Amino acid sequence: MAFHLSRLHVLNFRNHREAEVDLCDEVNCFTGPNGTGKTNLLDAVYYLALGKSYFEPVDQHNILHGEELFMVQGSMRTEEGDDAILCSVRRGQRKILSRNRKEYDRLADHVGRYPVVMITPYDGQLVLEGSEIRRRFLDGLIAQFDKAYLEGLIRYNRAMAQRNMLLKQAAERGGLARTACEPWDAQLVAHATAIHAARMAFMEELTPLLVEHYTGISSGPEDVALEYRSALNDSPMAALLDAAWDRDRVAQHTTSGIHKDDLLFTIGGRPLKRFGSQGQQRPSLSP
C-alpha cells in the first residue's frame, strides 16, 4: 500500500523544543547548519514508522533536557485515507503509540505498516562493529514485511531469557537437571527453525541485489559477496542445544542458536572489515 507522510510535529524531542513541518509528495530535504537537528527530524519519522529511535534505544534519553516528556506526531496519507500517528514517552512511564487515536496494545502490531529505511554516516558500523549490529539490521528489515518473523523473534528471545534464568539459578543452587530446560528448549527449537529459514530466504533475495548495486556504483573490478553465517546451516537447533549443554551450564546462558548468527561482507574473497577501504566499508543498500 502506498503512503506518504504529509506533516510532522515534534515536541521536546531531542534538541527540538517544538517543530512542525509540512512535507510535499516528492523529495523533501532538511537543510541548515550542523547541530540544528536535521537528523533528529529524520529520527522522528523513524519513530512514527517503528515506534523506536534509530540512534538511541533508551526512549527517555530522547526527551529534551529538563523536560518530562516528548511527543512525535505525523499525518500519514494512505490509499484508504489519512492516518494520525502519535508516539509519546513520559519519564517513568511506558511508551504510548497510537494510530487514529487508538493505542496499540503491542508495539509489534505497528511494525511493518509503514516500511522505512534509514541511511546515515553511522552505517559503517554495520561492517566494522560486532555481530549484534548486523543481526539487528537483518531483523529490522525482515520484520517490516513478515509479521510471523517478528512474532517468532519475540517469542524466541522470551524463551531464551527464561532458559538463561534457569541456568543462572542452577549455578547459584548447585545443579540443574537437563529436563528442567526442555520446555524452553522446545520453544527455542521451533522458533529458531522458522527464523533461520526466513533469514535464509531473505538472504537469497538480498545478496544478488547487493552485488548488482555494488557493481553499478563501483568502478573497480572487485567481487563482493554477503554470507549468512549460522550454526543452523550445519546442524538443527535441537542438536546444537544438546551439544552445548555442558558449556551452557558453565557459562550460565545459552551459547548456541540464531542469536549468534552473523553476516560476513567480503570483497575479492577477503573480509571487508579487515581489507576494505573506508569508502568500501560504508554500505549503501537500496530498499
N, C-alpha and C positions, 0 to 999 in steps of 0.2 A: 504494500500500500504506500502510495506517495504521501509525503508530508513535508511541511515547511514551517520553520519557526519564524513567526511574524513579529513577535515582541518579546523582549527580555527585560525583566525588572529584578534588581538585586538590592537587598537592604542589609547593611552591616556584614557584608561578605568579603572576607579577606581585607584588602585595603580600600574597598568601596563602602562609604557610608550609605549612599543611595545613588543608584544609576538606573536609567531606563532608556532603552534603545528600540527603535523600530527597524526591522530588517526587510530588505527587498527580496524579490523572488529569485534573484540571480546571485552572483558572488558578493559577499559582504566582507569588507576589510576594516579592521580596527587599526588606527594609526595614532602615533603620539610618542613622546619621549620615553626613554627607559624608566621603568618603575612606576608608571601611571596606572597599571592594572589591566593592560590589554589581554594578557594571558589569563588573568583571573576571570575575565568575562567568558573566555572560551571554556574555562573550567566550570563556570556556572551552567553553560549549555550541557556539559558532560553530566553535571548533577541532575539536570532535568531528564536526561535520557536514561541514566543508570542508577540514580539515587545515591551517588557517591562521587567523591573527588578523584580526578585522575592523579593528582600530585600528593595529597595529604590524606592518608587513610583514617586518621582520627578526626571525626566530624567537628568536634568542638574547637579544634585548632584552626578551623576556617572562620570562626567568629571574629569580627573586628575587635581589636584590643580595647578592653574597657566596656564592652557591651555584653548583653546577656543572651542574645540570640542572633542568628542570621536567617534570612529568608530569600529564596530564589523562586521567581515565578516566570512562567512563559506561556505564550499563546501559540499552540501548535495547530496549523491549518492542515487538515487531512481531507481525504475524499469524502468522508462521512460528516464533515463539519469541523468546527473549531474545538480543540481540547484545551482546557485550562489546567496546567501542571503547576504544582506547588511543592517545594521541599523546604522544610524549616528544621532548625536544630536549636534547642534551648539548653543552656548549661544544666547538667544534672538530670536531664530528661531524655526520653527516647526520641529518635528522629521521626518526623512526620512527612510522609509522601502521599500526595493525593492527586487524583485526576478527576476533573469536573466536580470538585468539592467532595468526592468520595475517597476516604482514606483507605490505603491499601493495608490489609492485614499482614501481608508479607511483601517485603521489598522485591523479592524474587519474581513476584507476579507482574512487575512493571518492566523487568529487563527484557529487551528484545522488541518492545512496542515501537521504539524509535531508535533504530540502529545508529551508532555513531562511531567514528574513527578519529582518534586524536593523534596528530603528528607534531612532535616537539623536538627541540635540541637535545633533550634528555634521552631520546630514543637509542642513542649509542649504548645505553645501559643494557639493552636487550642482548647485545653481543658481549659486552665486557663484564657484566655482573654475573651473579650466581644463577643456578637453575631455577630458583623460585621466581625470578623476574620473567623468565621465558615461559614457565608454566602459567603464570598469571596472564601473560599476553595471549597464550593459546586458549586458555579457559574463557577469557573475556570475549574473544572472537566467536567461539563456538556457542557460548551461552546465549548470545544475542539472537540466534536464529533456531536454537534447539532447546526447547523448554525441558525436555526429558533429560538432556545432558546436565543442565543446571540443577535440576532436582536430584539427579544421581550424585552429583558432586557434593551437594549439601549433605545428603544422607551418608555418603562415604566419610566425609570429614567428621560428622557426628559420631558414627560408629568407631572411627579411629580414636577420637577423643575418649570415648568410653573404654576402649581397649587399653589405651595408654594409661588411663587412671587405674585400671586393674593391675597393670604391670608395675606401676609405681607403688601402689598399696602393697602388692606382694613382696616387693623388695623391703618395705618397712616392717612387714609382719613375718617375713621369713620363708615364704613359699607360696606357690600358686599351681594348682592342677591345670593341665593343658585344657581339660574340658571346660573350665570356667570361661575361657575365651571363645569357645565355639559359637555361641550366638552372635557375637560381634564379628567373628571370622566369616560366618555365613553371609552377613551383610556386606562385608568388605569384598568378598569374592564376587557377589552378584553385581555390585555397583562398579567395582574396578573393571570387570569384564566388559560391561557396557561402555564405560568411559574410554577404555583403551580402544575399543572398536570404533567409537566416534572420532577419537583423535586420529586413528589410522586413516579413516575415510577422509577426514578433513585434510590431512597432510598430502594424500594422494591428489587432491584438487589444488592445494596451495602451492606445492613445490614447483610444478610446471609454470604456474603464473609468476612465481618469484624468478625463475630462470629467464622467462620471457621478458619480464620487466627489467631485470638487470642488463640483459643483452641490449635492450632498447636505449638505456641511458649510459652504457659504458662504451668507451672507445677502445678498450683493451681486449686481448684475446682470452682472458681468464675464464675458466669454467667454474660456475658457482653451484652449490648444492645445499640442501637443507635436509638433515637427517633427524628422524624422530627416534630417540633412544628411550627404551623402556625394557625393564626386566621381563615384562609380559610378552615381549616379542619372542622370547625363547621358552618361557615356562608359564603355565597357568597360575593365577593368583593363589589358589589353594596350595600348590606345591611350594610356592615362594614362602608362604606363611609357615608351612611345616619346616622347611629348611632353615628358616631364620628364628625358630622358636627359642633356642638357647641364647642366641645373640640378642633377641628382644628382651629376654628376662634380665640380662646383664645391663643392657642399655636403658631399660625401663621405658621403652617406647617402641613403636612399630617401625622396623628398619627397612621393610621392603613393601613395594606397592606403587600405585600410579602417582603417589605424592612424591616420588623420587624421579619421575620422568624428566627428560631434558630434550632440548633442541640443539643440534650442532650445525652451525653455519661453517661451510668450508669454501675456500677459493683456491683453485688449482690443486684440489685434493688435500689442502692443508687447513687446519683450523683458522678461521677468520680472526678469532680472538687474539691469536698469537702472531699471525703473519700478515694480517690485513693492514692497509694504511688507514689513517683516521677517516678519510672520505669513504673508504670501502666499508668501514665498521658502522657507519650511520645508515640504518635501514630506512627505506622509503617505499613502504608497501602500499599499494593502491587497494581500496576496498573492493 
